[in-house]
Each structure stands twice: as C-alpha cells, then as structure tokens.
C-alpha cells in the first residue's frame, strides 16, 4: 500500500469519486481522510476503507470553475454544512490581479454564520458569528493587493473558542474568544459560493466574486 509505514500521516485528501483499492489496516488510526462529498458514504462502506469509516470526512464540494460576477454566477450549497461546534472551511481561488478583489469567496452571513473573503480597507478579513453575541471578525495583517497573481488557499477554522484565518497555510489572524462556544446561523439562508449570502437560498445583489475557484471544503473539524 502507498500508505504503509506512514505512521505520522495527519491527513489524506482523495479527489477520486471511486475509492481506490486499499489493503487492510495500513493507515494510522489517527489519520483524517478527506473524500468528495458526493462519495462520502461510498468510501465509508468500500472494502478496506470501511475500516476507517469514522476517520472519513467530506472534502471537495463540486463548484463551478469560473465566476464572472454576473447574475447567476454563484453556487448554492444549502445548509447541510452549517456546523456549530467545530468548523473548517477551505477554498482555493484564482485572480489575475488580487488588488481588484471584491465580493465573497464563500458566505452564509446574514445575522449569523461566517464568510471567507471579506475586505476592510484592503485588509483580508473573515467573519464568524458568536451565537447570541454578534460577529467575531478576524482581520489579518495581509492586504488583498499583497497577494501575487494566481492561485491562493484561504481557510477559516473554529475550535469552539477561537476563529482563525490561514492564507496559503500560514496563520494570519485569530478572533477574540467566543462567549457561547458555538457558531450561530440565520434561520433560513444558505451557504453561497462566489457571492455574499442573502436571507434566503439566493445571494444578495452585491459582493460577487470575479475569478476562479478550484475547490471548496467544509467540515466539522477544527
């Protein structure tokens, strides 16, 4: 097996929707395995992989490649990924010129929720809602215009106490401590890729992303 002897393997990310052949008990029991969301149950019941069912989590959510900023250029994910106690949201996105960034990469804010990719005086800022207590924004020390042309990875995590922001794998900001220990959400809106969420299942008219997105991952881990 390709994983035999990898005793310190923290994560495995698989993009194939069909589980590859796997030997028996060759992956460390602490390894987190990310698979496409559409194939989550397939992996959990597949020969070999079923031994790690509790380690397997949804990874890549199917999204359009290109976002034009025009009406209809967004992806509705729904409410299935609105985790309250722990959260990891990761998105890989592309722009030719990040100094022109506007919009949201991912959002379910509207009196609750979180977003990935807000801006405050050109600073990269993410928002996360402390249930019953308001937003705990995380403003980084990085300007959107500091980003080089091309692909970058943005991640928001919540561990029950703090929201944290990572850009290209580097920790760039941490929120104030959450009073509730939980993320609160709007009662009826949806997670939207490529635009600012509204109060329902479609985005508002503003804050549309113009660029490309390679993948989105949302999981109930910190």
N, C-alpha and C positions, 0 to 999 in steps of 0.2 A: 504494500500500500504506500501511496505517496506521503501519508501522514505518519507512518511507522517511525518511532523514535523521536517524534517532535513533542517532547514532554512539557515544553514551556509554551506551546501554541495557545495563544489567547483567543483568537477568532479565526474563523474560516468564512469566506464570502463566496458563494456559488451563484453564478448568473444563469446556468442552465435550468430550464424548467423540468427537465428529465433527470432524476437522480442517477449519477454515475455509479458504476459497480464499486462496492466497498467491502473490505474484509471485515471480520468480526473483532470488535473491541480494539481498534487501532488508534482511536482519537482520545486524547486525555479527557477525563470526565469533567474537567472544569472549562473546556473549550466551548465558546459560544459560536453557533453555526448559523449564518445568515443565508436565507434562500429567497427566491422570488415569492412575493406574497400570494400569487396565483397558484403556487405549487407547495404551499406550506404543509397541507395535510398529506400530499403525495410523498414528500420527504419523510414525514413522521411515521409513515406506515411502510416505507420501502425496505426491502431486505438489507440488513446491515445498518442502515440509517435509523431504523426504528429503535435500536439500542440507545440512541441519543435523542429520543423524542423531546425530552424536557429541555434539551440544550438548543433546539432548533427554533429559530425566530424568523418572522417575515423580514425581508430585506428590501429588495428593489420593488418599487411601485411603478407600474407602467405609466409613463407620461409622454406627451408629445416632445419631439426633439427641439423644435423651433417655436419661439413665442414672439409674435410680431407687435404686441401692444394694442392690437385692434380688438374690436368687439368679437367675442367668441374665441379668442386666443388664450385659453386657460384650461385647466383640468380640475374637475371636481372630484375629490377623493371621498367625501362623505364624513361620517362621524365615528367610524369604527376605530380610528387611531387616536381618539381623544383620551389619552391616558392621564390619570390624575396624580398618581403617587410617584412614578418614575417615568422619565422620557428621554429618548434620544432621537433627534431629528437631524438628518444629514442630507445635503443636496450638493451636487456638483454642477456648476454653471459656467457659462462662457459668455464673454463680451469682447468685442474688438477694443473697446475703449471704456474701461470701468469708470472713468470720470463722468461719463454720461449716464450712470446708473440712476434709475428711478424705479419706483414700483415695489413689489414684493416678490421674492422667490417662492415663498410659501407662507400662508397665513390662515388663521382661524380667529383672529382678534375681532371683537365687537362686544365690548363689555365683558371680556373674558378671553381665554385661550392664549395663543402665542403667535409670534411671527418670526420668520427668518429673512432678514434683509431689509430693515428699515434704515432711514438715514436721518441724522441730526447734524446740520451744518457740515455735511460731507463725511461725518464720522459713521462708521458701521455700527448699527445699533439693532439689537433684538429685544423683543418684548415678551414677557411671560407673566401671567396673571395669578397673583397670590389670592386664592379663593376667599372671598369676603373682605379682602383688604386692598384690592387695587393692583395695578401693574408694578412689577419689579423689573424695570428696564435694565438692560445690560449694554452700556456704551463702551465700545472698545477704544483702544488707542490707535486705531488704523483708519485712515481715510479711504473711501472708495477709490479716489484718484491715485492712491498709493499702489493699487493692485496692477500688476502687469497685464498686458493684453493676453487673453487666453483663458484656460480652464482654472477654476479655483474651487476648493471644497469648503463649505460652511456647515458648522454643526452647533446645535443647541442641545444642552443636556440639563436635566433636572433630577436631583437625587433625594428630594424630599425636604431639603433645606436651602439649597442654592441653585440658581440657574447659571450656567456657564456657557461661554461662546468660544468656539475654536475656529480659526481660519487657517486652512492648509495644515491642519494638525497641531497648531500652536494655540495654547490657551491665551486669549486676548481680553477677557473680561469676566467678572463674577458679580452677580447681583447681591443686593442686601439679603439677609436671612428672611426666609418666608415664615410668616407668623402661623399660617394654617398648616403648613406642611403638604399642601395639595394645590394643584392647578385647578382653577375654576373655569368653566366654559359657558358661553352663550347657550341658551336653551334649545336653539333650533338651527343654528347656521352650520356650515360645512367647512372642511379644510379645503383650501383652494391653492393650486399650484399656478404661479405666474401672475397673480393679482391679489389685491387686498380683499379679504373676505367681507361680505355684507351680512345682513341679518337673516338671510335665508340660504338657499342652495346655490345661488349665483353670486359672483363678486359685485362689489360696487363699481362705479364708473371711473374711479381714479386708481392710481398706483399700479399700473400694468407694467410688467417686465418685458423688456425687448432684448432678446438674446437666445441662448441655447441652454437646455438642461439635459445632462446625460442620465442622471438617476436621482431618485428620492428614496430615502429610507426613514421609516418612523417605527420605533419600537418601544416596548415597555421595560426598558433597562436604562440605567444611568451611566 
